[in-house]
Amino acid sequence: MSNRLKFVIFILLASFLSFQYSSFVRARVVGVGNIFIENYLALQRYIKEGISNHFNQKETIVKLKEENKKLEQSSLLLVAFAGKLNQILQDNHRGKFEPKLQLVQALSYEQISNYNRIWIGMNDFNSSKIYGLISKGNTAGIVISKNKKPLGLLQGDYKCVFSVIVGKDKFPGVATGRGKFIHVRYIPSWMNPKVGDEVITSGLDNIFPLGFPVGKVVEIKKEESYQTAIVEPNIKINSSSFFYVIK
């Protein structure tokens, strides 16, 4: 066999072995690379989730602290209100006003599509009684019984009904929820409520005591035998988690 032929055979054999082993090496390198990338991405996800959870917890703590401050302010306002009312009652030789308040938590909506009805977590609930619901020192709605459980009807709900008085002349009326507004109905036609009049609870319905702020009159509608005052509530309840119940 000539040297030239031997050289050609050697080159072909070397090329064949090089191709075979390079494929093997490439496969091993790619496999190791994939494992490294998967581990890296898993570690990256773990770190991101850890950071996200940390900041979510921090944000939750901040929100709870802010909510606690608001509740403390509401409590102070209620104490001040009770003190002022007691002075009025003493001047008129009446009994002392001692509202019993219970802090309650909104658990969930009754239905996802209705934001005006919420289940309430409440101790010693009496299913035969209607309770007043307040937030930030203002009326927020009422609590009724449904299936023996406390259901909060916020004051935008059409079944949220309680007794009020309008303006300095104390025109009587019945407050009913109407979405963003409250309609105070059955004001006698000979009375003269005005836009801008303040509306407060009357204390005559055994739901709210006298004097809790409700809202301000923005429109008067004349009916055949009575008048209706359209009232803008003092507070807009969007995402409150806690309320006070008057017991």
C-alpha positions as CSV (number, residue, x, y, z in Angstrom):
1,M,0.0,0.0,0.0
2,S,1.4,3.3,-1.0
3,N,2.2,6.0,1.5
4,R,-0.3,8.3,-0.2
5,L,-3.2,5.8,0.2
6,K,-2.2,5.2,3.8
7,F,-2.3,9.0,4.4
8,V,-5.8,9.3,2.8
9,I,-7.1,6.4,5.0
10,F,-5.7,8.0,8.1
11,I,-7.3,11.3,7.3
12,L,-10.7,9.6,6.7
13,L,-10.5,7.6,9.9
14,A,-9.5,10.7,11.9
15,S,-12.3,12.7,10.5
16,F,-14.8,9.9,11.3
17,L,-13.6,9.6,14.9
18,S,-13.6,13.4,15.3
19,F,-17.2,13.6,14.1
20,Q,-18.4,10.8,16.4
21,Y,-16.7,12.1,19.6
22,S,-17.5,15.7,18.9
23,S,-21.2,14.8,18.8
24,F,-20.8,13.0,22.1
25,V,-19.0,15.9,23.6
26,R,-21.5,18.4,22.3
27,A,-24.4,16.4,23.7
28,R,-22.8,16.2,27.1
29,V,-22.0,20.0,27.1
30,V,-25.5,20.8,26.0
31,G,-27.0,18.6,28.7
32,V,-24.9,20.1,31.4
33,G,-25.8,23.6,30.1
34,N,-29.5,22.8,30.3
35,I,-29.2,21.6,33.9
36,F,-27.3,24.7,34.8
37,I,-29.9,27.0,33.1
38,E,-32.8,25.2,34.8
39,N,-31.2,25.5,38.2
40,Y,-30.4,29.1,37.6
41,L,-34.0,29.9,36.6
42,A,-35.4,28.0,39.6
43,L,-33.1,30.0,41.9
44,Q,-34.1,33.2,40.2
45,R,-37.8,32.4,40.7
46,Y,-37.2,31.5,44.3
47,I,-35.5,34.8,45.0
48,K,-38.2,36.8,43.2
49,E,-40.9,35.1,45.1
50,G,-39.1,35.6,48.3
51,I,-38.7,39.3,47.6
52,S,-42.3,39.6,46.5
53,N,-43.6,37.9,49.6
54,H,-41.4,40.2,51.8
55,F,-42.8,43.4,50.2
56,N,-46.4,42.1,50.2
57,Q,-46.1,41.4,54.0
58,K,-44.6,44.8,54.5
59,E,-47.4,46.4,52.6
60,T,-50.0,44.5,54.5
61,I,-48.5,45.6,57.8
62,V,-48.5,49.2,56.7
63,K,-52.2,49.0,55.6
64,L,-53.1,47.4,59.0
65,K,-51.3,50.2,60.9
66,E,-53.2,52.8,58.8
67,E,-56.5,51.0,59.4
68,N,-55.8,50.9,63.1
69,K,-55.1,54.6,63.2
70,K,-58.4,55.3,61.5
71,L,-60.2,53.1,64.0
72,E,-58.6,54.8,66.9
73,Q,-59.7,58.2,65.5
74,S,-63.2,56.9,65.1
75,S,-63.2,55.6,68.6
76,L,-62.1,59.0,69.9
77,L,-64.8,60.8,67.9
78,L,-67.4,58.5,69.3
79,V,-66.2,59.1,72.9
80,A,-66.3,62.9,72.2
81,F,-69.8,62.6,70.7
82,A,-71.1,60.6,73.7
83,G,-69.7,63.2,76.1
84,K,-71.3,66.1,74.2
85,L,-74.6,64.2,74.0
86,N,-74.5,63.4,77.7
87,Q,-74.1,67.1,78.5
88,I,-77.2,67.9,76.5
89,L,-79.1,65.1,78.2
90,Q,-78.1,66.3,81.6
91,D,-79.2,69.8,80.8
92,N,-82.6,68.4,79.8
93,H,-82.7,66.1,82.9
94,R,-82.6,62.9,80.9
95,G,-80.8,59.7,81.3
96,K,-77.2,59.2,80.5
97,F,-76.2,58.0,77.0
98,E,-73.8,55.0,77.0
99,P,-73.6,53.5,73.6
100,K,-72.3,50.0,73.5
101,L,-70.0,49.5,70.6
102,Q,-68.5,46.4,69.1
103,L,-65.8,46.3,66.6
104,V,-66.7,43.9,63.8
105,Q,-65.0,42.7,60.6
106,A,-66.4,42.4,57.1
107,L,-65.9,38.8,56.1
108,S,-67.1,38.6,52.5
109,Y,-69.7,39.9,50.1
110,E,-73.0,38.1,50.1
111,Q,-72.8,38.1,46.3
112,I,-69.8,39.1,44.2
113,S,-72.0,41.4,42.1
114,N,-73.4,43.3,45.0
115,Y,-70.9,45.4,47.0
116,N,-73.6,46.8,49.3
117,R,-74.2,43.5,51.2
118,I,-71.5,42.0,53.4
119,W,-71.3,39.1,55.9
120,I,-70.3,40.4,59.3
121,G,-68.2,38.6,62.0
122,M,-70.1,39.5,65.2
123,N,-70.2,38.1,68.7
124,D,-73.5,37.7,70.6
125,F,-75.6,38.4,67.5
126,N,-79.4,38.6,68.2
127,S,-81.2,37.6,65.0
128,S,-84.4,39.3,66.2
129,K,-82.7,42.8,66.3
130,I,-81.6,45.3,63.7
131,Y,-78.2,47.0,64.5
132,G,-76.8,50.3,63.4
133,L,-73.5,50.1,61.5
134,I,-71.0,53.0,61.7
135,S,-67.7,53.9,60.2
136,K,-65.5,56.9,61.0
137,G,-68.2,58.4,63.2
138,N,-70.9,58.3,60.5
139,T,-73.7,56.0,59.6
140,A,-72.6,53.2,57.3
141,G,-75.6,51.0,57.1
142,I,-77.5,48.4,59.2
143,V,-77.1,44.8,60.2
144,I,-80.0,42.4,59.8
145,S,-80.4,38.7,60.1
146,K,-80.3,36.3,57.2
147,N,-80.4,32.6,57.8
148,K,-79.6,33.5,61.5
149,K,-76.3,35.2,60.5
150,P,-75.4,38.9,60.6
151,L,-75.7,40.5,57.2
152,G,-74.6,44.1,56.8
153,L,-76.6,46.3,54.4
154,L,-74.5,49.3,53.5
155,Q,-76.4,52.5,53.1
156,G,-76.3,52.3,49.3
157,D,-78.6,49.2,49.5
158,Y,-82.3,49.8,48.9
159,K,-83.2,47.7,51.9
160,C,-81.1,49.8,54.3
161,V,-83.8,51.8,56.0
162,F,-83.5,54.0,59.2
163,S,-85.1,57.1,60.7
164,V,-83.5,60.5,60.3
165,I,-84.1,64.2,60.8
166,V,-83.2,67.0,58.3
167,G,-81.8,70.4,59.0
168,K,-81.9,72.7,62.0
169,D,-85.7,72.5,62.1
170,K,-85.5,68.7,62.5
171,F,-87.8,67.7,59.7
172,P,-88.6,63.9,60.1
173,G,-87.9,61.4,57.3
174,V,-87.0,57.9,56.5
175,A,-83.6,57.2,54.9
176,T,-83.4,54.6,52.2
177,G,-80.3,53.5,50.2
178,R,-80.2,54.4,46.5
179,G,-76.7,53.5,45.3
180,K,-74.4,56.5,45.6
181,F,-77.1,58.5,47.3
182,I,-79.6,58.2,50.2
183,H,-83.2,59.2,49.6
184,V,-84.9,60.7,52.7
185,R,-88.6,60.1,52.0
186,Y,-91.9,61.1,53.7
187,I,-90.9,64.6,54.6
188,P,-94.3,66.4,55.1
189,S,-95.1,68.7,52.2
190,W,-95.7,71.8,54.3
191,M,-92.1,71.6,55.7
192,N,-89.2,73.4,54.0
193,P,-86.0,71.4,53.8
194,K,-83.2,73.0,51.8
195,V,-80.2,72.0,49.8
196,G,-77.2,72.0,52.1
197,D,-79.2,70.8,55.2
198,E,-77.3,68.3,57.4
199,V,-79.0,65.0,58.0
200,I,-78.6,63.0,61.2
201,T,-80.2,60.0,62.8
202,S,-83.3,60.6,64.8
203,G,-82.9,57.9,67.5
204,L,-86.6,56.9,67.1
205,D,-86.0,53.6,65.3
206,N,-84.1,51.6,68.0
207,I,-81.3,51.2,65.4
208,F,-79.2,54.4,65.8
209,P,-79.1,56.8,68.7
210,L,-79.9,60.4,68.1
211,G,-77.3,62.5,66.3
212,F,-75.1,60.3,64.2
213,P,-74.2,62.2,61.0
214,V,-75.6,60.8,57.7
215,G,-74.9,63.3,55.0
216,K,-75.9,66.5,53.3
217,V,-79.0,67.4,51.1
218,V,-78.1,68.0,47.5
219,E,-81.6,68.1,46.0
220,I,-85.3,68.3,47.0
221,K,-88.0,66.5,45.0
222,K,-91.6,67.4,45.5
223,E,-94.1,64.5,45.5
224,E,-97.9,64.6,45.7
225,S,-98.2,64.4,49.4
226,Y,-94.7,64.6,50.7
227,Q,-91.1,65.5,49.8
228,T,-87.9,63.5,49.2
229,A,-84.5,64.9,50.0
230,I,-81.6,63.4,48.0
231,V,-78.7,63.1,50.3
232,E,-75.0,62.6,49.6
233,P,-73.5,60.5,52.3
234,N,-70.6,61.8,54.4
235,I,-68.5,58.8,53.7
236,K,-68.1,56.6,50.7
237,I,-67.5,53.0,51.7
238,N,-65.3,51.3,49.2
239,S,-63.1,48.8,50.9
240,S,-63.6,49.1,54.7
241,S,-62.7,45.9,56.5
242,F,-63.9,47.0,60.0
243,F,-66.9,48.7,61.3
244,Y,-68.6,49.5,64.7
245,V,-71.9,48.0,65.5
246,I,-74.2,49.8,68.0
247,K,-75.6,47.2,70.4
